[in-house]
Structures are given as structure tokens and as C-alpha cells.
Amino acid sequence: MILLEVQNHIITETFRDIFANQDPDKIFLEFSDFDGVSYSISNLASKTIIDFSMSMKCYSELRAFGADAVLRREYGSLFLPTPQDGFEVSLRIDLQQLPSDKDELIRKLSLLKRNALAAPFEAAFAVQAEGGTSELMTVRYRDEEAIYIQAQPDRVTVIFSTVFKEETDQILGRVFLQEFVDARRQPSIQNAPQVLYSAREPPLELRGVRGLRDADSIGYVTFVLFPRHFAPAVRDDTISRIQLFRDYLHYHIKASKSYMHSRMRARVESFLKVLNRAKPEKPDELKEKKTASGKTFKRL
């Protein structure tokens, strides 16, 4: 199975082209990610001033968990205290004051959504490091889906609620998620985070939470992170990968369905070739017979 990239490829390529052009043209680019997050890159006020904005439905929740502070730490003076109209986050880049390491700036810009979503994880890790227990932090990052994060004295629990809209997705999703549970029994990955899966019924940490849907299409995946999983050396990598879990799961479900469909089409094509090569024999009464002199006749 492949790992998805955490960087946004469109942002990376767009800013690489902008920074490589000494005399940029007028730019006005708007695009959306698959999870409903939308972006805007423009220089309408001045050719050398690039405004980069992002809209997230859940940013008000992230702001409560310290998202503004995280973005201010990551982007410094590029972070605007007042975003553009219609957006929750805005950065402003002056092309005449670019740092010497442009590639590092491009990498940071492409991680804007990732850095915003990192806020509740960093808050939970900080509370756990002090031996405390945090509130249950809820991030409704998709329609009908959410991430729940809670710090406890010895662990941090991360719960994903996900929706399988098709019946086949429910079956494949259960197979994949059960494999996550079973794979940890192997000695080589005993140190991996514990993974629990429950269909329809929410885990104990969510009992009493209002607004949870009760449907067969709902599944809950729980990750139990211990301090070794978010030590300073691996913390950023852990945050990046766990954010992509939902996309990772649904991507591989769709890839598996595509593979099975291609195999079925290939098998049908092979059967059709066999049928086309087959030449059924005529019944005896329609076969031509020959006499000793070489004349042909048919029996009536």
C-alpha cells in the first residue's frame, strides 16, 4: 500500500512557478481539495504581493484549540491577523523579500492545511506531557465525519468517524480496518499504535456525545498513541500521517474496487475469446456426405 503525500501538489507547483518568474503576470487561482477545503492565490493588488488564503469549515473549532498560534509560529510575519473576505486564513508573500531557501518556503506553504489541523494534536500532546487529561476535542473536518482527540495521563486517543456511502465500501472498509487490528499481533510491529474498530456503535470515549449518527454506514476507528509515538523526533511525522488516515483508507478502498473491476473485465474478455474461437459442429442431418464416386448428398 502506498502512503499519500501530505503536501498539496497544486500549491507546490503554483508557487514554484511564481518564484521562478522574475516578472509575474496577474494571478487569480481558486481551487478546492477533496475534503471541501478551498484555496485562493492571487496578486490583484500588486504583482509582487501574493495573497494566499484558505477556507475551512472547521477552522473556528481549530482556532479554539490554538490554530492561530501554530500558524503564527510556522509562518511568522506572513500570517495576516485579518484574513481576506470569504476565508479563514490568509498569508501574504512579498516576492521582493523572499528567503534564500525558496524550496523550504514552498514546502511550508503547501502544508498550510496540515499545520492548521495540527493544533488539536499538539494541544493534546502538551497536556499529556504534563500528566493531565484534556477535554474531548472535536474537529468536524468533513460533512458527517469528525476527528475526536483526547489526552489522558498515559496516552492520547484519536478517534475517526467515517461514512461508507456504498454497501461494497462498508464490506471492504471492514476488511481493511480489521487487518489494521490483526496486523499489530505480528512481532515486527508490536510498537505500532493500537487500532480499534467498531461499526455503528461509538467507542466508550464518545458515549454521551450529542449529534452522533446511528446508521450502518458509520464506522469508528480509534488510535491509541503512547508517548513513544509522539516523541519530539517523530511528532511531526505522526501528526502528518494520522491526519491522512481517512484519505488513505478510502483511497485504497477505491483502488481495490478498481483493481477487482479490471480483473473481472479481463476475465470476461478471455471468456469471449474462447467463445469466439469455438466452432460448433453441425448436426448429422445437415452434414454433407460423399459417395464412392465423390458425389455429395444430404440425408432428408
Backbone torsions as a table, in degrees:
resi	resn	phi	psi	omega
1	MET	NA	139.5	-179.1
2	ILE	-88.0	158.4	174.0
3	LEU	-103.0	133.6	-179.1
4	LEU	-76.3	150.3	178.5
5	GLU	-76.5	139.2	179.0
6	VAL	-82.4	-24.0	179.2
7	GLN	-74.7	150.7	174.0
8	ASN	-88.0	117.3	-173.2
9	HIS	-66.7	-36.9	-179.2
10	ILE	-64.6	-42.9	178.4
11	ILE	-62.9	-43.5	-179.1
12	THR	-59.6	-50.2	-176.7
13	GLU	-68.9	-36.8	-179.3
14	THR	-64.0	-48.6	-178.8
15	PHE	-72.2	-28.3	175.1
16	ARG	-63.9	-41.3	177.6
17	ASP	-68.0	-39.8	-179.3
18	ILE	-64.5	-45.9	-176.8
19	PHE	-70.4	-25.1	179.8
20	ALA	-80.1	-17.3	-177.6
21	ASN	-95.2	118.2	-178.3
22	GLN	-72.4	-26.3	-179.6
23	ASP	-127.8	78.7	-173.4
24	PRO	-67.8	148.0	174.6
25	ASP	-81.5	178.0	174.0
26	LYS	-65.4	134.9	-176.1
27	ILE	-123.7	132.8	170.3
28	PHE	-149.6	100.0	-174.8
29	LEU	-126.1	125.7	174.3
30	GLU	-126.3	136.8	-179.9
31	PHE	-155.7	164.4	-176.3
32	SER	-128.0	151.7	173.4
33	ASP	-89.7	172.2	-177.0
34	PHE	-69.7	-19.7	-178.8
35	ASP	-96.0	16.0	176.3
36	GLY	89.1	-3.3	176.2
37	VAL	-75.2	131.3	-178.4
38	SER	-117.4	151.3	-176.5
39	TYR	-128.8	158.4	174.5
40	SER	-141.7	131.5	175.4
41	ILE	-127.0	121.4	-175.4
42	SER	-152.6	159.4	172.8
43	ASN	-138.3	47.0	-175.1
44	LEU	-68.3	-32.2	-178.4
45	ALA	-76.2	-40.0	-179.0
46	SER	-154.5	143.4	-178.2
47	LYS	-63.2	-29.3	-175.6
48	THR	-95.6	-0.1	178.6
49	ILE	-113.1	115.1	-179.0
50	ILE	-103.1	122.1	173.9
51	ASP	-98.1	124.1	-178.2
52	PHE	-121.1	115.0	-174.5
53	SER	-125.3	156.7	-179.1
54	MET	-138.3	140.1	176.5
55	SER	-118.4	125.2	177.5
56	MET	-132.1	131.4	179.9
57	LYS	-63.2	-30.6	-174.3
58	CYS	-96.4	10.9	-172.9
59	TYR	-67.4	-28.3	177.2
60	SER	-62.3	-36.4	175.8
61	GLU	-69.1	-41.7	179.5
62	LEU	-64.9	-36.8	179.2
63	ARG	-60.9	-37.2	179.2
64	ALA	-66.1	-23.2	-179.9
65	PHE	-98.0	8.5	174.2
66	GLY	100.2	24.2	-177.6
67	ALA	-64.9	-39.4	179.9
68	ASP	-60.7	-40.6	-179.8
69	ALA	-66.1	-39.2	178.9
70	VAL	-64.6	-44.9	-179.1
71	LEU	-68.6	-34.9	177.3
72	ARG	-65.8	-36.5	177.6
73	ARG	-67.9	-39.8	-175.4
74	GLU	-78.5	-35.4	-171.3
75	TYR	-113.5	-7.8	174.7
76	GLY	57.4	-128.1	-176.0
77	SER	-70.5	-12.5	177.8
78	LEU	-70.1	-24.7	-177.2
79	PHE	-76.5	125.1	-179.5
80	LEU	-93.7	129.6	179.3
81	PRO	-64.7	-28.4	178.0
82	THR	-116.3	110.1	-177.0
83	PRO	-73.3	168.9	175.8
84	GLN	-66.2	156.6	178.8
85	ASP	-60.8	134.1	179.2
86	GLY	87.8	1.4	-179.0
87	PHE	-132.4	159.2	-180.0
88	GLU	-100.3	-22.6	-178.3
89	VAL	-135.8	137.3	176.1
90	SER	-138.8	138.5	172.8
91	LEU	-120.2	149.5	178.1
92	ARG	-127.2	122.7	-176.9
93	ILE	-113.8	125.2	176.8
94	ASP	-94.7	114.2	-177.5
95	LEU	-66.2	-17.8	178.3
96	GLN	-86.8	-4.5	179.9
97	GLN	-130.2	41.5	-180.0
98	LEU	-75.2	146.0	176.8
99	PRO	-70.7	167.0	-179.8
100	SER	-67.3	-34.6	179.4
101	ASP	-94.0	85.2	-178.5
102	LYS	-69.1	-34.3	-178.9
103	ASP	-62.0	-37.6	178.8
104	GLU	-67.4	-38.0	176.9
105	LEU	-66.0	-41.5	177.8
106	ILE	-61.4	-42.1	179.2
107	ARG	-61.4	-43.1	179.7
108	LYS	-64.9	-41.2	180.0
109	LEU	-63.9	-37.7	-179.3
110	SER	-71.1	-13.2	-179.5
111	LEU	-102.7	20.6	-176.0
112	LEU	-59.2	-48.7	179.9
113	LYS	-64.6	-42.6	-179.9
114	ARG	-59.4	-43.4	-178.3
115	ASN	-68.0	-35.2	177.1
116	ALA	-66.7	-43.0	179.4
117	LEU	-70.9	-15.5	-179.2
118	ALA	-73.2	-17.6	-173.1
119	ALA	-56.1	-52.4	-178.8
120	PRO	-65.9	-30.8	177.3
121	PHE	-66.4	-45.5	179.6
122	GLU	-64.1	-38.0	178.4
123	ALA	-63.5	-42.8	179.5
124	ALA	-66.1	-41.0	179.4
125	PHE	-63.5	-38.4	179.8
126	ALA	-66.2	-41.0	179.0
127	VAL	-65.7	-41.9	179.8
128	GLN	-64.1	-38.0	-179.9
129	ALA	-61.8	-27.4	178.2
130	GLU	-90.1	2.0	178.9
131	GLY	77.9	20.2	-177.5
132	GLY	-102.6	-177.3	177.8
133	THR	-124.8	128.5	-177.7
134	SER	-95.9	168.5	170.7
135	GLU	-68.3	164.5	175.4
136	LEU	-78.2	108.3	-178.3
137	MET	-87.4	125.2	-177.0
138	THR	-112.5	128.0	177.7
139	VAL	-122.8	106.3	-180.0
140	ARG	-88.6	80.7	-171.4
141	TYR	-84.9	-10.2	177.1
142	ARG	-140.8	160.4	173.9
143	ASP	-62.8	125.6	176.5
144	GLU	70.2	6.4	-179.8
145	GLU	-132.3	151.8	-176.7
146	ALA	-152.7	162.2	171.3
147	ILE	-114.3	132.5	178.7
148	TYR	-116.6	128.6	-175.8
149	ILE	-129.6	132.6	178.6
150	GLN	-146.4	132.5	175.9
151	ALA	-92.6	140.5	174.4
152	GLN	-129.3	165.3	-174.0
153	PRO	-54.8	-30.3	-176.1
154	ASP	-117.2	1.8	-175.1
155	ARG	-163.6	170.0	170.0
156	VAL	-126.2	126.4	-178.3
157	THR	-103.6	129.8	178.5
158	VAL	-121.7	124.1	-176.8
159	ILE	-121.5	128.9	174.4
160	PHE	-106.1	130.3	166.9
161	SER	-101.9	131.5	-177.1
162	THR	-135.4	151.1	-176.3
163	VAL	-112.0	128.2	172.9
164	PHE	-104.2	106.1	-171.7
165	LYS	-77.3	-23.1	-179.8
166	GLU	-113.1	151.5	-177.7
167	GLU	-63.6	-38.6	178.5
168	THR	-65.7	-34.3	177.0
169	ASP	-64.8	-36.2	177.5
170	GLN	-62.5	-42.9	-178.4
171	ILE	-67.2	-49.3	-179.9
172	LEU	-64.9	-37.6	178.6
173	GLY	-61.6	-42.1	178.3
174	ARG	-63.7	-38.8	179.1
175	VAL	-64.1	-47.3	179.9
176	PHE	-61.5	-48.0	-174.7
177	LEU	-69.3	-33.9	175.9
178	GLN	-66.7	-32.5	176.7
179	GLU	-66.2	-36.0	175.0
180	PHE	-59.9	-41.5	-179.3
181	VAL	-67.5	-45.4	-175.4
182	ASP	-73.6	-32.2	-174.4
183	ALA	-64.0	-29.0	-177.5
184	ARG	-67.3	-14.3	178.3
185	ARG	-72.8	-15.4	179.5
186	GLN	-70.8	138.5	-176.8
187	PRO	-59.9	-29.9	-174.7
188	SER	-70.7	-19.8	-178.1
189	ILE	-127.0	34.9	178.2
190	GLN	-65.1	-24.5	-178.0
191	ASN	-87.4	0.8	178.5
192	ALA	-70.0	157.2	177.5
193	PRO	-59.5	145.4	176.0
194	GLN	-71.2	136.1	-178.7
195	VAL	-122.4	128.9	178.2
196	LEU	-123.8	144.2	-179.7
197	TYR	-131.8	136.0	174.9
198	SER	-137.8	133.4	178.8
199	ALA	-94.5	128.8	175.2
200	ARG	71.4	-49.3	-176.3
201	GLU	-84.5	122.7	-178.9
202	PRO	-67.9	152.5	177.1
203	PRO	-68.5	170.3	-175.2
204	LEU	-59.1	-34.0	-177.8
205	GLU	-63.7	-21.7	-176.8
206	LEU	-103.2	1.7	178.8
207	ARG	-63.4	128.5	-179.1
208	GLY	94.2	-7.8	177.5
209	VAL	-75.6	130.3	-177.9
210	ARG	-80.0	152.4	173.7
211	GLY	87.7	4.8	178.9
212	LEU	-76.0	134.4	179.3
213	ARG	-79.4	146.8	177.4
214	ASP	-114.8	93.8	-177.6
215	ALA	-152.1	154.9	179.4
216	ASP	-66.5	-20.5	-177.6
217	SER	-81.8	-4.2	-177.4
218	ILE	-95.8	134.8	174.6
219	GLY	-132.2	152.7	-179.5
220	TYR	-125.2	128.1	178.9
221	VAL	-117.8	124.6	-177.5
222	THR	-112.1	127.7	172.5
223	PHE	-108.8	130.5	177.2
224	VAL	-108.0	108.9	-177.7
225	LEU	-100.0	126.5	176.4
226	PHE	-100.4	164.7	-174.7
227	PRO	-51.5	-31.4	-179.8
228	ARG	-67.1	-22.3	-178.8
229	HIS	-81.0	-18.2	178.1
230	PHE	-130.1	37.5	170.3
231	ALA	-63.2	155.9	-176.0
232	PRO	-51.1	-34.1	-176.3
233	ALA	-70.8	-25.7	-175.1
234	VAL	-121.3	4.0	-173.4
235	ARG	-60.7	-49.2	-177.5
236	ASP	-61.8	-41.1	-179.7
237	ASP	-65.8	-39.8	178.7
238	THR	-62.8	-45.2	179.6
239	ILE	-61.8	-44.1	-177.7
240	SER	-63.1	-43.4	-175.0
241	ARG	-74.3	-38.7	-176.7
242	ILE	-72.2	-28.0	175.4
243	GLN	-62.7	-33.6	-175.3
244	LEU	-88.1	5.6	-174.3
245	PHE	-60.5	-45.0	-177.5
246	ARG	-62.3	-45.8	178.0
247	ASP	-63.1	-39.9	178.7
248	TYR	-59.6	-46.3	-178.5
249	LEU	-63.6	-51.8	-175.8
250	HIS	-70.6	-30.6	175.7
251	TYR	-61.8	-45.3	-177.1
252	HIS	-74.4	-26.7	172.4
253	ILE	-64.1	-47.0	179.7
254	LYS	-66.2	-38.1	178.6
255	ALA	-65.1	-38.3	178.6
256	SER	-66.4	-42.2	177.9
257	LYS	-63.1	-41.9	178.8
258	SER	-62.7	-41.6	179.6
259	TYR	-64.2	-44.4	-179.6
260	MET	-64.8	-38.7	177.4
261	HIS	-64.2	-40.2	179.5
262	SER	-66.3	-37.8	177.6
263	ARG	-66.9	-38.9	178.4
264	MET	-66.4	-40.7	177.5
265	ARG	-63.6	-40.3	178.6
266	ALA	-63.7	-38.8	179.6
267	ARG	-67.9	-41.5	178.0
268	VAL	-62.1	-40.9	178.9
269	GLU	-63.2	-39.0	178.4
270	SER	-66.6	-36.8	177.0
271	PHE	-65.8	-40.3	179.1
272	LEU	-63.6	-37.4	177.3
273	LYS	-63.6	-40.1	178.1
274	VAL	-63.4	-42.8	179.8
275	LEU	-66.5	-38.0	180.0
276	ASN	-68.4	-31.0	178.6
277	ARG	-78.4	-20.2	-177.5
278	ALA	-72.0	134.2	178.0
279	LYS	-119.3	99.1	-178.2
280	PRO	-64.6	140.4	179.7
281	GLU	-76.4	146.8	177.5
282	LYS	-75.8	148.5	175.5
283	PRO	-63.4	158.8	-175.3
284	ASP	-56.8	-37.8	-176.5
285	GLU	-69.5	-16.6	179.4
286	LEU	-100.5	-6.3	-179.6
287	LYS	-76.3	144.2	176.8
288	GLU	-83.4	135.0	177.9
289	LYS	-109.7	153.1	177.8
290	LYS	-118.6	141.1	176.0
291	THR	-85.7	177.4	179.6
292	ALA	-63.9	-30.0	179.9
293	SER	-82.7	-3.4	177.3
294	GLY	99.0	-1.3	178.5
295	LYS	-76.4	147.3	179.6
296	THR	-102.5	150.2	176.2
297	PHE	-153.5	160.8	176.8
298	LYS	-119.6	140.8	175.7
299	ARG	-77.1	136.0	178.0
300	LEU	-101.5	NA	NA
